[in-house]
Amino acid sequence: MLTTDEAAVLASTTRVTINAWIAKGRAIGLTQTRRGYRLPRWQFEPALWAAVPELANALGTTEGWSLLSFLESPHGGLKGLTPRQALEQGDTERVLKLARAEGT
């Protein structure tokens, strides 16, 4: 997990931009009991980075814990893989289809 400052360095941007991305569903930010967010490092991998905003839109949420739960829960429609694993294997369309079904 990364802080917003660490994510900003990784993404070559600013903490303010990271916070805006979280608010828009462009990045997964997990709320903490203290001020700020924690961000899963893996979301910055190319296969996942491109899919995160589409997933947020398909699921109808920008809430980080909801997005993380969807991505990390094994799904029968993916032969038991998690959506994250399926995205890493290039099965973006199937994951988005499942997300749209769950988001409705």
C-alpha positions as CSV (number, residue, x, y, z in Angstrom):
1,M,0.0,0.0,0.0
2,L,1.1,3.5,-0.8
3,T,0.5,6.9,0.7
4,T,-0.8,9.6,-1.6
5,D,2.7,11.1,-1.6
6,E,4.2,7.8,-2.6
7,A,1.6,7.3,-5.3
8,A,2.3,10.7,-6.6
9,V,6.0,9.9,-7.0
10,L,5.2,6.6,-8.7
11,A,2.7,8.2,-11.1
12,S,4.9,11.3,-11.7
13,T,2.2,13.7,-10.5
14,T,1.2,15.5,-7.3
15,R,-0.7,14.5,-4.2
16,V,-3.5,16.9,-5.2
17,T,-3.8,15.1,-8.5
18,I,-3.9,11.7,-6.8
19,N,-6.7,12.9,-4.5
20,A,-8.6,14.2,-7.5
21,W,-8.2,10.8,-9.2
22,I,-9.5,9.1,-6.1
23,A,-12.6,11.4,-6.0
24,K,-13.3,10.7,-9.7
25,G,-12.7,6.9,-9.5
26,R,-9.5,7.1,-11.6
27,A,-7.6,5.6,-8.7
28,I,-8.5,3.3,-5.8
29,G,-8.0,5.2,-2.5
30,L,-8.8,3.4,0.7
31,T,-9.9,5.6,3.6
32,Q,-8.0,5.3,6.8
33,T,-8.9,6.1,10.4
34,R,-6.4,8.9,10.2
35,R,-6.3,11.6,7.6
36,G,-5.5,10.5,4.0
37,Y,-5.7,7.4,1.8
38,R,-3.8,4.3,1.2
39,L,-3.5,3.1,-2.4
40,P,-2.8,-0.4,-3.6
41,R,0.5,-0.3,-5.5
42,W,-0.7,-2.9,-8.1
43,Q,-3.3,-0.6,-9.6
44,F,-0.5,1.4,-11.2
45,E,0.4,-1.6,-13.4
46,P,-0.6,-0.9,-17.0
47,A,-3.2,-3.7,-17.3
48,L,-5.0,-2.4,-14.2
49,W,-4.4,1.3,-14.5
50,A,-6.4,1.5,-17.7
51,A,-9.2,-0.5,-16.3
52,V,-9.8,1.2,-12.9
53,P,-11.9,4.2,-14.2
54,E,-13.9,1.9,-16.4
55,L,-14.6,-0.4,-13.5
56,A,-15.6,2.5,-11.2
57,N,-18.0,3.6,-13.9
58,A,-19.4,0.1,-14.5
59,L,-19.9,-0.5,-10.8
60,G,-21.3,3.0,-10.2
61,T,-19.0,3.8,-7.4
62,T,-15.7,5.6,-6.6
63,E,-15.6,4.2,-3.1
64,G,-12.2,2.6,-2.7
65,W,-13.2,-0.3,-0.4
66,S,-16.0,-1.3,-2.8
67,L,-13.7,-1.3,-5.8
68,L,-11.1,-3.3,-3.9
69,S,-13.6,-5.8,-2.8
70,F,-14.8,-6.3,-6.3
71,L,-11.3,-6.7,-7.7
72,E,-10.0,-9.1,-4.9
73,S,-13.0,-11.4,-4.6
74,P,-13.0,-14.7,-6.6
75,H,-15.8,-14.8,-9.2
76,G,-17.5,-17.8,-10.7
77,G,-17.8,-16.0,-14.0
78,L,-14.1,-15.9,-14.2
79,K,-13.6,-19.6,-13.3
80,G,-12.7,-18.7,-9.7
81,L,-10.2,-16.0,-10.6
82,T,-10.4,-12.6,-9.0
83,P,-11.2,-9.7,-11.4
84,R,-7.7,-8.4,-10.6
85,Q,-6.2,-11.7,-11.8
86,A,-8.3,-11.7,-14.9
87,L,-7.3,-8.1,-15.7
88,E,-3.6,-9.1,-15.3
89,Q,-4.2,-11.9,-17.8
90,G,-5.8,-9.5,-20.3
91,D,-9.4,-10.4,-19.9
92,T,-10.6,-6.8,-19.5
93,E,-13.8,-7.1,-21.4
94,R,-15.1,-10.0,-19.4
95,V,-14.3,-8.2,-16.1
96,L,-16.1,-5.1,-17.3
97,K,-19.1,-7.1,-18.3
98,L,-19.3,-8.6,-14.8
99,A,-18.8,-5.2,-13.3
100,R,-21.7,-3.8,-15.3
101,A,-23.9,-6.6,-14.2
102,E,-23.1,-6.0,-10.6
103,G,-23.4,-2.3,-10.9
104,T,-27.0,-2.4,-12.1
